[in-house]
C-alpha cells in the first residue's frame, strides 16, 4: 500500500522548497521555540499558498518550487512578526 501525502493536501516538493526557504533566514539569538514555529509556519505557508500564488500571478506550474522557496523565506519573516506582536499582547 502506497502512502500518499497529497490526500492530506501536502505536496512534498513544495514542502521541501519552503522548508529550505524558511531555514535560510533562521537567526541566532532567537529561542528554539521561535525558530521552530517560524520554520514550520514558513514551510506550511509555502505548501498551501504556492498554488494560490501561481494561479493569482498566472505562473506556470514549473515555477512552483521557486515560488515555494520565496514564500517559505517570506513566510518565516511574517510568522516572526506575528509571533512578536502576539506575545507582546499576551504578556
HELIX and SHEET records of a PDB file:
HELIX    1   1 UNK A    5  UNK A    8  5                                   4    
HELIX    2   2 UNK A   12  UNK A   23  1                                  12    
HELIX    3   3 UNK A   32  UNK A   56  1                                  25    
HELIX    4   4 UNK A   61  UNK A   63  5                                   3    
HELIX    5   5 UNK A   64  UNK A   90  1                                  27    
END                                                                             
